[in-house]
Amino acid sequence: MTRDKTGGALMPTLAAPARRALEHAQYTRLSQFCDVTEAELLTLHGMGPQAVAAIRAALEENGLSFAG
């Protein structure tokens, strides 16, 4: 599901709990993570360091980064 270089759909490599946490928080595009810090993302139930690292890698691949 990783798509474009400007904030396409989220990547499928996340574990189910992390995907559910993001869906529940209504994160549907990679570009939305530019408005949130890694620490804020880790407060979501189901998100862990491995999921955050995968999102960070996808952001970097698309020339984006977390806030702060």
PQR file with spaces between the fields and no chain letter, atoms N, CA, C, O and H, PARSE charges and radii, in Angstrom:
ATOM       1  N    MET     1       0.787   -1.196    0.000 -0.4000 1.5000
ATOM       2  CA   MET     1       0.000    0.000    0.000 -0.0000 2.0000
ATOM       3  C    MET     1       0.834    1.267    0.000  0.5500 1.7000
ATOM       4  O    MET     1       0.263    2.345   -0.167 -0.5500 1.4000
ATOM       5  N    THR     2       2.142    1.211    0.175 -0.4000 1.5000
ATOM       6  CA   THR     2       2.949    2.419    0.055 -0.0000 2.0000
ATOM       7  C    THR     2       2.806    2.928   -1.366  0.5500 1.7000
ATOM       8  O    THR     2       2.938    2.159   -2.318 -0.5500 1.4000
ATOM       9  H    THR     2       2.606    0.335    0.310  0.4000 1.0000
ATOM      10  N    ARG     3       2.537    4.216   -1.518 -0.4000 1.5000
ATOM      11  CA   ARG     3       2.268    4.727   -2.852 -0.0000 2.0000
ATOM      12  C    ARG     3       3.197    5.835   -3.286  0.5500 1.7000
ATOM      13  O    ARG     3       4.319    5.577   -3.720 -0.5500 1.4000
ATOM      14  H    ARG     3       2.430    4.841   -0.745  0.4000 1.0000
ATOM      15  N    ASP     4       2.737    7.072   -3.174 -0.4000 1.5000
ATOM      16  CA   ASP     4       3.453    8.144   -3.835 -0.0000 2.0000
ATOM      17  C    ASP     4       4.479    8.826   -2.956  0.5500 1.7000
ATOM      18  O    ASP     4       4.635    8.481   -1.785 -0.5500 1.4000
ATOM      19  H    ASP     4       1.824    7.282   -2.822  0.4000 1.0000
ATOM      20  N    LYS     5       5.164    9.774   -3.513 -0.4000 1.5000
ATOM      21  CA   LYS     5       6.218   10.504   -2.813 -0.0000 2.0000
ATOM      22  C    LYS     5       5.678   11.711   -2.057  0.5500 1.7000
ATOM      23  O    LYS     5       6.458   12.454   -1.462 -0.5500 1.4000
ATOM      24  H    LYS     5       5.038   10.054   -4.464  0.4000 1.0000
ATOM      25  N    THR     6       4.379   11.924   -2.062 -0.4000 1.5000
ATOM      26  CA   THR     6       3.821   13.119   -1.430 -0.0000 2.0000
ATOM      27  C    THR     6       2.765   12.820   -0.382  0.5500 1.7000
ATOM      28  O    THR     6       1.960   13.695   -0.061 -0.5500 1.4000
ATOM      29  H    THR     6       3.745   11.320   -2.545  0.4000 1.0000
ATOM      30  N    GLY     7       2.743   11.629    0.152 -0.4000 1.5000
ATOM      31  CA   GLY     7       1.815   11.355    1.236 -0.0000 2.0000
ATOM      32  C    GLY     7       0.699   10.405    0.870  0.5500 1.7000
ATOM      33  O    GLY     7      -0.427   10.569    1.339 -0.5500 1.4000
ATOM      34  H    GLY     7       3.397   10.918   -0.108  0.4000 1.0000
ATOM      35  N    GLY     8       0.976    9.438    0.061 -0.4000 1.5000
ATOM      36  CA   GLY     8      -0.035    8.448   -0.322 -0.0000 2.0000
ATOM      37  C    GLY     8      -0.436    7.563    0.839  0.5500 1.7000
ATOM      38  O    GLY     8      -0.139    7.874    1.992 -0.5500 1.4000
ATOM      39  H    GLY     8       1.891    9.304   -0.320  0.4000 1.0000
ATOM      40  N    ALA     9      -1.090    6.491    0.552 -0.4000 1.5000
ATOM      41  CA   ALA     9      -1.621    5.587    1.562 -0.0000 2.0000
ATOM      42  C    ALA     9      -0.523    4.990    2.437  0.5500 1.7000
ATOM      43  O    ALA     9       0.645    4.943    2.052 -0.5500 1.4000
ATOM      44  H    ALA     9      -1.331    6.238   -0.385  0.4000 1.0000
ATOM      45  N    LEU    10      -0.918    4.544    3.599 -0.4000 1.5000
ATOM      46  CA   LEU    10       0.020    3.959    4.556 -0.0000 2.0000
ATOM      47  C    LEU    10       0.572    2.626    4.078  0.5500 1.7000
ATOM      48  O    LEU    10      -0.014    1.966    3.220 -0.5500 1.4000
ATOM      49  H    LEU    10      -1.867    4.583    3.912  0.4000 1.0000
ATOM      50  N    MET    11       1.688    2.248    4.634 -0.4000 1.5000
ATOM      51  CA   MET    11       2.368    1.017    4.229 -0.0000 2.0000
ATOM      52  C    MET    11       1.778   -0.228    4.895  0.5500 1.7000
ATOM      53  O    MET    11       1.279   -0.145    6.017 -0.5500 1.4000
ATOM      54  H    MET    11       2.164    2.784    5.331  0.4000 1.0000
ATOM      55  N    PRO    12       1.827   -1.363    4.229 -0.5600 1.5000
ATOM      56  CA   PRO    12       1.223   -2.586    4.749  0.2800 2.0000
ATOM      57  C    PRO    12       2.135   -3.370    5.683  0.5500 1.7000
ATOM      58  O    PRO    12       1.742   -4.424    6.183 -0.5500 1.4000
ATOM      59  N    THR    13       3.336   -2.878    5.926 -0.4000 1.5000
ATOM      60  CA   THR    13       4.304   -3.650    6.695 -0.0000 2.0000
ATOM      61  C    THR    13       4.071   -3.574    8.204  0.5500 1.7000
ATOM      62  O    THR    13       4.771   -4.241    8.966 -0.5500 1.4000
ATOM      63  H    THR    13       3.655   -2.022    5.520  0.4000 1.0000
ATOM      64  N    LEU    14       3.113   -2.786    8.642 -0.4000 1.5000
ATOM      65  CA   LEU    14       2.855   -2.665   10.068 -0.0000 2.0000
ATOM      66  C    LEU    14       2.045   -3.850   10.577  0.5500 1.7000
ATOM      67  O    LEU    14       1.223   -4.416    9.856 -0.5500 1.4000
ATOM      68  H    LEU    14       2.545   -2.244    8.023  0.4000 1.0000
ATOM      69  N    ALA    15       2.289   -4.211   11.818 -0.4000 1.5000
ATOM      70  CA   ALA    15       1.520   -5.276   12.456 -0.0000 2.0000
ATOM      71  C    ALA    15       0.068   -4.819   12.620  0.5500 1.7000
ATOM      72  O    ALA    15      -0.219   -3.622   12.642 -0.5500 1.4000
ATOM      73  H    ALA    15       2.957   -3.751   12.404  0.4000 1.0000
ATOM      74  N    ALA    16      -0.823   -5.775   12.731 -0.4000 1.5000
ATOM      75  CA   ALA    16      -2.256   -5.478   12.822 -0.0000 2.0000
ATOM      76  C    ALA    16      -2.605   -4.505   13.955  0.5500 1.7000
ATOM      77  O    ALA    16      -3.411   -3.601   13.731 -0.5500 1.4000
ATOM      78  H    ALA    16      -0.590   -6.747   12.713  0.4000 1.0000
ATOM      79  N    PRO    17      -2.035   -4.646   15.166 -0.5600 1.5000
ATOM      80  CA   PRO    17      -2.395   -3.686   16.221  0.2800 2.0000
ATOM      81  C    PRO    17      -2.020   -2.251   15.861  0.5500 1.7000
ATOM      82  O    PRO    17      -2.764   -1.318   16.166 -0.5500 1.4000
ATOM      83  N    ALA    18      -0.882   -2.073   15.222 -0.4000 1.5000
ATOM      84  CA   ALA    18      -0.456   -0.731   14.820 -0.0000 2.0000
ATOM      85  C    ALA    18      -1.366   -0.185   13.727  0.5500 1.7000
ATOM      86  O    ALA    18      -1.753    0.983   13.766 -0.5500 1.4000
ATOM      87  H    ALA    18      -0.278   -2.831   14.974  0.4000 1.0000
ATOM      88  N    ARG    19      -1.706   -1.020   12.757 -0.4000 1.5000
ATOM      89  CA   ARG    19      -2.621   -0.580   11.691 -0.0000 2.0000
ATOM      90  C    ARG    19      -3.970   -0.174   12.273  0.5500 1.7000
ATOM      91  O    ARG    19      -4.535    0.848   11.884 -0.5500 1.4000
ATOM      92  H    ARG    19      -1.392   -1.969   12.725  0.4000 1.0000
ATOM      93  N    ARG    20      -4.486   -0.974   13.203 -0.4000 1.5000
ATOM      94  CA   ARG    20      -5.768   -0.643   13.830 -0.0000 2.0000
ATOM      95  C    ARG    20      -5.681    0.673   14.610  0.5500 1.7000
ATOM      96  O    ARG    20      -6.602    1.488   14.561 -0.5500 1.4000
ATOM      97  H    ARG    20      -4.027   -1.804   13.519  0.4000 1.0000
ATOM      98  N    ALA    21      -4.573    0.876   15.326 -0.4000 1.5000
ATOM      99  CA   ALA    21      -4.386    2.114   16.085 -0.0000 2.0000
ATOM     100  C    ALA    21      -4.407    3.319   15.154  0.5500 1.7000
ATOM     101  O    ALA    21      -5.025    4.337   15.464 -0.5500 1.4000
ATOM     102  H    ALA    21      -3.825    0.213   15.365  0.4000 1.0000
ATOM     103  N    LEU    22      -3.734    3.203   14.018 -0.4000 1.5000
ATOM     104  CA   LEU    22      -3.696    4.309   13.067 -0.0000 2.0000
ATOM     105  C    LEU    22      -5.057    4.540   12.425  0.5500 1.7000
ATOM     106  O    LEU    22      -5.468    5.683   12.227 -0.5500 1.4000
ATOM     107  H    LEU    22      -3.232    2.376   13.766  0.4000 1.0000
ATOM     108  N    GLU    23      -5.750    3.464   12.102 -0.4000 1.5000
ATOM     109  CA   GLU    23      -7.091    3.598   11.523 -0.0000 2.0000
ATOM     110  C    GLU    23      -8.034    4.264   12.518  0.5500 1.7000
ATOM     111  O    GLU    23      -8.822    5.136   12.150 -0.5500 1.4000
ATOM     112  H    GLU    23      -5.417    2.536   12.263  0.4000 1.0000
ATOM     113  N    HIS    24      -7.951    3.850   13.773 -0.4000 1.5000
ATOM     114  CA   HIS    24      -8.803    4.423   14.819 -0.0000 2.0000
ATOM     115  C    HIS    24      -8.512    5.919   15.000  0.5500 1.7000
ATOM     116  O    HIS    24      -9.430    6.705   15.236 -0.5500 1.4000
ATOM     117  H    HIS    24      -7.311    3.142   14.072  0.4000 1.0000
ATOM     118  N    ALA    25      -7.257    6.304   14.890 -0.4000 1.5000
ATOM     119  CA   ALA    25      -6.856    7.706   15.031 -0.0000 2.0000
ATOM     120  C    ALA    25      -7.021    8.475   13.718  0.5500 1.7000
ATOM     121  O    ALA    25      -6.701    9.662   13.648 -0.5500 1.4000
ATOM     122  H    ALA    25      -6.512    5.665   14.698  0.4000 1.0000
ATOM     123  N    GLN    26      -7.512    7.807   12.693 -0.4000 1.5000
ATOM     124  CA   GLN    26      -7.795    8.381   11.381 -0.0000 2.0000
ATOM     125  C    GLN    26      -6.542    8.866   10.643  0.5500 1.7000
ATOM     126  O    GLN    26      -6.578    9.875    9.938 -0.5500 1.4000
ATOM     127  H    GLN    26      -7.772    6.843   12.750  0.4000 1.0000
ATOM     128  N    TYR    27      -5.452    8.143   10.812 -0.4000 1.5000
ATOM     129  CA   TYR    27      -4.263    8.390    9.996 -0.0000 2.0000
ATOM     130  C    TYR    27      -4.402    7.539    8.747  0.5500 1.7000
ATOM     131  O    TYR    27      -4.329    6.312    8.813 -0.5500 1.4000
ATOM     132  H    TYR    27      -5.423    7.323   11.385  0.4000 1.0000
ATOM     133  N    THR    28      -4.599    8.180    7.630 -0.4000 1.5000
ATOM     134  CA   THR    28      -4.810    7.452    6.389 -0.0000 2.0000
ATOM     135  C    THR    28      -3.760    7.763    5.331  0.5500 1.7000
ATOM     136  O    THR    28      -3.668    7.062    4.323 -0.5500 1.4000
ATOM     137  H    THR    28      -4.659    9.176    7.577  0.4000 1.0000
ATOM     138  N    ARG    29      -2.971    8.806    5.554 -0.4000 1.5000
ATOM     139  CA   ARG    29      -1.964    9.204    4.578 -0.0000 2.0000
ATOM     140  C    ARG    29      -0.621    9.421    5.272  0.5500 1.7000
ATOM     141  O    ARG    29      -0.555    9.882    6.411 -0.5500 1.4000
ATOM     142  H    ARG    29      -3.046    9.374    6.373  0.4000 1.0000
ATOM     143  N    LEU    30       0.407    9.087    4.578 -0.4000 1.5000
ATOM     144  CA   LEU    30       1.758    9.236    5.107 -0.0000 2.0000
ATOM     145  C    LEU    30       2.046   10.685    5.478  0.5500 1.7000
ATOM     146  O    LEU    30       2.707   10.940    6.485 -0.5500 1.4000
ATOM     147  H    LEU    30       0.354    8.712    3.652  0.4000 1.0000
ATOM     148  N    SER    31       1.571   11.626    4.696 -0.4000 1.5000
ATOM     149  CA   SER    31       1.837   13.043    4.942 -0.0000 2.0000
ATOM     150  C    SER    31       1.272   13.519    6.277  0.5500 1.7000
ATOM     151  O    SER    31       1.743   14.524    6.809 -0.5500 1.4000
ATOM     152  H    SER    31       1.034   11.420    3.878  0.4000 1.0000
ATOM     153  N    GLN    32       0.280   12.832    6.835 -0.4000 1.5000
ATOM     154  CA   GLN    32      -0.293   13.231    8.117 -0.0000 2.0000
ATOM     155  C    GLN    32       0.711   13.107    9.262  0.5500 1.7000
ATOM     156  O    GLN    32       0.573   13.785   10.280 -0.5500 1.4000
ATOM     157  H    GLN    32      -0.103   12.016    6.403  0.4000 1.0000
ATOM     158  N    PHE    33       1.703   12.264    9.107 -0.4000 1.5000
ATOM     159  CA   PHE    33       2.691   12.084   10.169 -0.0000 2.0000
ATOM     160  C    PHE    33       3.651   13.258   10.275  0.5500 1.7000
ATOM     161  O    PHE    33       4.415   13.343   11.237 -0.5500 1.4000
ATOM     162  H    PHE    33       1.815   11.714    8.279  0.4000 1.0000
ATOM     163  N    CYS    34       3.626   14.159    9.310 -0.4000 1.5000
ATOM     164  CA   CYS    34       4.463   15.365    9.374 -0.0000 2.0000
ATOM     165  C    CYS    34       3.947   16.323   10.434  0.5500 1.7000
ATOM     166  O    CYS    34       4.662   17.240   10.838 -0.5500 1.4000
ATOM     167  H    CYS    34       3.005   14.090    8.529  0.4000 1.0000
ATOM     168  N    ASP    35       2.718   16.127   10.889 -0.4000 1.5000
ATOM     169  CA   ASP    35       2.105   16.989   11.896 -0.0000 2.0000
ATOM     170  C    ASP    35       2.133   16.395   13.296  0.5500 1.7000
ATOM     171  O    ASP    35       1.551   16.964   14.219 -0.5500 1.4000
ATOM     172  H    ASP    35       2.137   15.382   10.561  0.4000 1.0000
ATOM     173  N    VAL    36       2.801   15.261   13.468 -0.4000 1.5000
ATOM     174  CA   VAL    36       2.817   14.573   14.759 -0.0000 2.0000
ATOM     175  C    VAL    36       4.257   14.157   15.080  0.5500 1.7000
ATOM     176  O    VAL    36       5.046   13.873   14.179 -0.5500 1.4000
ATOM     177  H    VAL    36       3.274   14.799   12.719  0.4000 1.0000
ATOM     178  N    THR    37       4.584   14.127   16.367 -0.4000 1.5000
ATOM     179  CA   THR    37       5.916   13.668   16.766 -0.0000 2.0000
ATOM     180  C    THR    37       5.896   12.156   16.978  0.5500 1.7000
ATOM     181  O    THR    37       4.834   11.549   17.112 -0.5500 1.4000
ATOM     182  H    THR    37       3.943   14.358   17.099  0.4000 1.0000
ATOM     183  N    GLU    38       7.061   11.574   17.004 -0.4000 1.5000
ATOM     184  CA   GLU    38       7.155   10.141   17.283 -0.0000 2.0000
ATOM     185  C    GLU    38       6.590    9.839   18.663  0.5500 1.7000
ATOM     186  O    GLU    38       5.907    8.831   18.846 -0.5500 1.4000
ATOM     187  H    GLU    38       7.924   12.068   16.894  0.4000 1.0000
ATOM     188  N    ALA    39       6.866   10.698   19.630 -0.4000 1.5000
ATOM     189  CA   ALA    39       6.379   10.489   20.998 -0.0000 2.0000
ATOM     190  C    ALA    39       4.850   10.493   21.040  0.5500 1.7000
ATOM     191  O    ALA    39       4.248    9.685   21.748 -0.5500 1.4000
ATOM     192  H    ALA    39       7.421   11.517   19.482  0.4000 1.0000
ATOM     193  N    GLU    40       4.222   11.392   20.289 -0.4000 1.5000
ATOM     194  CA   GLU    40       2.761   11.436   20.252 -0.0000 2.0000
ATOM     195  C    GLU    40       2.199   10.160   19.630  0.5500 1.7000
ATOM     196  O    GLU    40       1.185    9.631   20.085 -0.5500 1.4000
ATOM     197  H    GLU    40       4.711   12.048   19.713  0.4000 1.0000
ATOM     198  N    LEU    41       2.857    9.683   18.603 -0.4000 1.5000
ATOM     199  CA   LEU    41       2.401    8.471   17.931 -0.0000 2.0000
ATOM     200  C    LEU    41       2.499    7.263   18.866  0.5500 1.7000
ATOM     201  O    LEU    41       1.643    6.379   18.841 -0.5500 1.4000
ATOM     202  H    LEU    41       3.680   10.113   18.233  0.4000 1.0000
ATOM     203  N    LEU    42       3.530    7.234   19.675 -0.4000 1.5000
ATOM     204  CA   LEU    42       3.725    6.118   20.603 -0.0000 2.0000
ATOM     205  C    LEU    42       2.673    6.064   21.704  0.5500 1.7000
ATOM     206  O    LEU    42       2.542    5.046   22.384 -0.5500 1.4000
ATOM     207  H    LEU    42       4.226    7.952   19.696  0.4000 1.0000
ATOM     208  N    THR    43       1.926    7.141   21.886 -0.4000 1.5000
ATOM     209  CA   THR    43       0.872    7.128   22.905 -0.0000 2.0000
ATOM     210  C    THR    43      -0.358    6.358   22.440  0.5500 1.7000
ATOM     211  O    THR    43      -1.225    6.039   23.254 -0.5500 1.4000
ATOM     212  H    THR    43       2.032    7.968   21.334  0.4000 1.0000
ATOM     213  N    LEU    44      -0.450    6.056   21.153 -0.4000 1.5000
ATOM     214  CA   LEU    44      -1.590    5.299   20.640 -0.0000 2.0000
ATOM     215  C    LEU    44      -1.478    3.839   21.067  0.5500 1.7000
ATOM     216  O    LEU    44      -0.416    3.229   20.942 -0.5500 1.4000
ATOM     217  H    LEU    44       0.254    6.316   20.492  0.4000 1.0000
ATOM     218  N    HIS    45      -2.555    3.294   21.561 -0.4000 1.5000
ATOM     219  CA   HIS    45      -2.574    1.890   21.959 -0.0000 2.0000
ATOM     220  C    HIS    45      -2.359    1.014   20.731  0.5500 1.7000
ATOM     221  O    HIS    45      -3.123    1.088   19.769 -0.5500 1.4000
ATOM     222  H    HIS    45      -3.417    3.789   21.663  0.4000 1.0000
ATOM     223  N    GLY    46      -1.329    0.193   20.765 -0.4000 1.5000
ATOM     224  CA   GLY    46      -1.011   -0.685   19.644 -0.0000 2.0000
ATOM     225  C    GLY    46       0.212   -0.243   18.863  0.5500 1.7000
ATOM     226  O    GLY    46       0.748   -1.002   18.056 -0.5500 1.4000
ATOM     227  H    GLY    46      -0.709    0.133   21.547  0.4000 1.0000
ATOM     228  N    MET    47       0.655    0.992   19.102 -0.4000 1.5000
ATOM     229  CA   MET    47       1.851    1.493   18.406 -0.0000 2.0000
ATOM     230  C    MET    47       3.079    1.213   19.260  0.5500 1.7000
ATOM     231  O    MET    47       3.074    1.439   20.470 -0.5500 1.4000
ATOM     232  H    MET    47       0.219    1.609   19.757  0.4000 1.0000
ATOM     233  N    GLY    48       4.110    0.727   18.628 -0.4000 1.5000
ATOM     234  CA   GLY    48       5.361    0.457   19.321 -0.0000 2.0000
ATOM     235  C    GLY    48       6.530    0.989   18.526  0.5500 1.7000
ATOM     236  O    GLY    48       6.355    1.526   17.432 -0.5500 1.4000
ATOM     237  H    GLY    48       4.115    0.543   17.645  0.4000 1.0000
ATOM     238  N    PRO    49       7.727    0.840   19.075 -0.5600 1.5000
ATOM     239  CA   PRO    49       8.933    1.350   18.423  0.2800 2.0000
ATOM     240  C    PRO    49       9.151    0.792   17.015  0.5500 1.7000
ATOM     241  O    PRO    49       9.626    1.503   16.130 -0.5500 1.4000
ATOM     242  N    GLN    50       8.810   -0.455   16.815 -0.4000 1.5000
ATOM     243  CA   GLN    50       9.006   -1.068   15.502 -0.0000 2.0000
ATOM     244  C    GLN    50       8.092   -0.427   14.451  0.5500 1.7000
ATOM     245  O    GLN    50       8.519   -0.178   13.324 -0.5500 1.4000
ATOM     246  H    GLN    50       8.424   -1.033   17.534  0.4000 1.0000
ATOM     247  N    ALA    51       6.857   -0.167   14.815 -0.4000 1.5000
ATOM     248  CA   ALA    51       5.914    0.480   13.892 -0.0000 2.0000
ATOM     249  C    ALA    51       6.350    1.909   13.595  0.5500 1.7000
ATOM     250  O    ALA    51       6.294    2.354   12.449 -0.5500 1.4000
ATOM     251  H    ALA    51       6.509   -0.369   15.731  0.4000 1.0000
ATOM     252  N    VAL    52       6.782    2.623   14.625 -0.4000 1.5000
ATOM     253  CA   VAL    52       7.246    3.998   14.430 -0.0000 2.0000
ATOM     254  C    VAL    52       8.476    4.018   13.524  0.5500 1.7000
ATOM     255  O    VAL    52       8.607    4.896   12.672 -0.5500 1.4000
ATOM     256  H    VAL    52       6.828    2.261   15.556  0.4000 1.0000
ATOM     257  N    ALA    53       9.371    3.058   13.707 -0.4000 1.5000
ATOM     258  CA   ALA    53      10.566    2.982   12.851 -0.0000 2.0000
ATOM     259  C    ALA    53      10.182    2.719   11.396  0.5500 1.7000
ATOM     260  O    ALA    53      10.803    3.267   10.485 -0.5500 1.4000
ATOM     261  H    ALA    53       9.265    2.345   14.400  0.4000 1.0000
ATOM     262  N    ALA    54       9.173    1.890   11.172 -0.4000 1.5000
ATOM     263  CA   ALA    54       8.716    1.614    9.801 -0.0000 2.0000
ATOM     264  C    ALA    54       8.109    2.864    9.176  0.5500 1.7000
ATOM     265  O    ALA    54       8.322    3.142    7.996 -0.5500 1.4000
ATOM     266  H    ALA    54       8.669    1.445   11.912  0.4000 1.0000
ATOM     267  N    ILE    55       7.358    3.611    9.967 -0.4000 1.5000
ATOM     268  CA   ILE    55       6.766    4.845    9.460 -0.0000 2.0000
ATOM     269  C    ILE    55       7.858    5.872    9.187  0.5500 1.7000
ATOM     270  O    ILE    55       7.818    6.566    8.171 -0.5500 1.4000
ATOM     271  H    ILE    55       7.185    3.385   10.925  0.4000 1.0000
ATOM     272  N    ARG    56       8.836    5.974   10.090 -0.4000 1.5000
ATOM     273  CA   ARG    56       9.956    6.893    9.893 -0.0000 2.0000
ATOM     274  C    ARG    56      10.683    6.575    8.590  0.5500 1.7000
ATOM     275  O    ARG    56      11.020    7.481    7.828 -0.5500 1.4000
ATOM     276  H    ARG    56       8.869    5.411   10.916  0.4000 1.0000
ATOM     277  N    ALA    57      10.926    5.298    8.334 -0.4000 1.5000
ATOM     278  CA   ALA    57      11.608    4.885    7.103 -0.0000 2.0000
ATOM     279  C    ALA    57      10.789    5.264    5.868  0.5500 1.7000
ATOM     280  O    ALA    57      11.341    5.732    4.872 -0.5500 1.4000
ATOM     281  H    ALA    57      10.653    4.562    8.953  0.4000 1.0000
ATOM     282  N    ALA    58       9.484    5.064    5.935 -0.4000 1.5000
ATOM     283  CA   ALA    58       8.619    5.421    4.811 -0.0000 2.0000
ATOM     284  C    ALA    58       8.600    6.934    4.601  0.5500 1.7000
ATOM     285  O    ALA    58       8.600    7.409    3.465 -0.5500 1.4000
ATOM     286  H    ALA    58       9.035    4.684    6.744  0.4000 1.0000
ATOM     287  N    LEU    59       8.584    7.677    5.687 -0.4000 1.5000
ATOM     288  CA   LEU    59       8.634    9.134    5.575 -0.0000 2.0000
ATOM     289  C    LEU    59       9.926    9.565    4.893  0.5500 1.7000
ATOM     290  O    LEU    59       9.904   10.360    3.953 -0.5500 1.4000
ATOM     291  H    LEU    59       8.584    7.291    6.610  0.4000 1.0000
ATOM     292  N    GLU    60      11.047    9.038    5.369 -0.4000 1.5000
ATOM     293  CA   GLU    60      12.349    9.404    4.800 -0.0000 2.0000
ATOM     294  C    GLU    60      12.434    9.035    3.321  0.5500 1.7000
ATOM     295  O    GLU    60      12.994    9.781    2.518 -0.5500 1.4000
ATOM     296  H    GLU    60      11.064    8.392    6.132  0.4000 1.0000
ATOM     297  N    GLU    61      11.884    7.898    2.976 -0.4000 1.5000
ATOM     298  CA   GLU    61      11.875    7.432    1.584 -0.0000 2.0000
ATOM     299  C    GLU    61      11.113    8.409    0.683  0.5500 1.7000
ATOM     300  O    GLU    61      11.398    8.522   -0.509 -0.5500 1.4000
ATOM     301  H    GLU    61      11.430    7.291    3.628  0.4000 1.0000
ATOM     302  N    ASN    62      10.154    9.103    1.267 -0.4000 1.5000
ATOM     303  CA   ASN    62       9.341   10.049    0.521 -0.0000 2.0000
ATOM     304  C    ASN    62       9.732   11.502    0.770  0.5500 1.7000
ATOM     305  O    ASN    62       8.996   12.418    0.403 -0.5500 1.4000
ATOM     306  H    ASN    62       9.923    9.011    2.235  0.4000 1.0000
ATOM     307  N    GLY    63      10.893   11.714    1.397 -0.4000 1.5000
ATOM     308  CA   GLY    63      11.386   13.063    1.634 -0.0000 2.0000
ATOM     309  C    GLY    63      10.606   13.823    2.707  0.5500 1.7000
ATOM     310  O    GLY    63      10.560   15.053    2.694 -0.5500 1.4000
ATOM     311  H    GLY    63      11.490   10.970    1.695  0.4000 1.0000
ATOM     312  N    LEU    64       9.999   13.089    3.627 -0.4000 1.5000
ATOM     313  CA   LEU    64       9.203   13.682    4.698 -0.0000 2.0000
ATOM     314  C    LEU    64       9.796   13.325    6.047  0.5500 1.7000
ATOM     315  O    LEU    64      10.712   12.506    6.129 -0.5500 1.4000
ATOM     316  H    LEU    64      10.037   12.090    3.637  0.4000 1.0000
ATOM     317  N    SER    65       9.279   13.936    7.110 -0.4000 1.5000
ATOM     318  CA   SER    65       9.740   13.577    8.455 -0.0000 2.0000
ATOM     319  C    SER    65       8.644   13.890    9.462  0.5500 1.7000
ATOM     320  O    SER    65       7.707   14.636    9.175 -0.5500 1.4000
ATOM     321  H    SER    65       8.535   14.602    7.044  0.4000 1.0000
ATOM     322  N    PHE    66       8.780   13.306   10.646 -0.4000 1.5000
ATOM     323  CA   PHE    66       7.863   13.598   11.747 -0.0000 2.0000
ATOM     324  C    PHE    66       8.021   15.048   12.154  0.5500 1.7000
ATOM     325  O    PHE    66       9.048   15.665   11.870 -0.5500 1.4000
ATOM     326  H    PHE    66       9.540   12.700   10.879  0.4000 1.0000
ATOM     327  N    ALA    67       7.018   15.598   12.814 -0.4000 1.5000
ATOM     328  CA   ALA    67       7.105   16.959   13.362 -0.0000 2.0000
ATOM     329  C    ALA    67       8.150   16.985   14.481  0.5500 1.7000
ATOM     330  O    ALA    67       8.436   15.969   15.113 -0.5500 1.4000
ATOM     331  H    ALA    67       6.183   15.097   13.044  0.4000 1.0000
ATOM     332  N    GLY    68       8.693   18.143   14.698 -0.4000 1.5000
ATOM     333  CA   GLY    68       9.645   18.309   15.795 -0.0000 2.0000
ATOM     334  C    GLY    68      10.899   17.615   15.534  0.5500 1.7000
ATOM     335  O    GLY    68      11.810   17.654   16.361 -0.5500 1.4000
ATOM     336  H    GLY    68       8.460   18.969   14.184  0.4000 1.0000
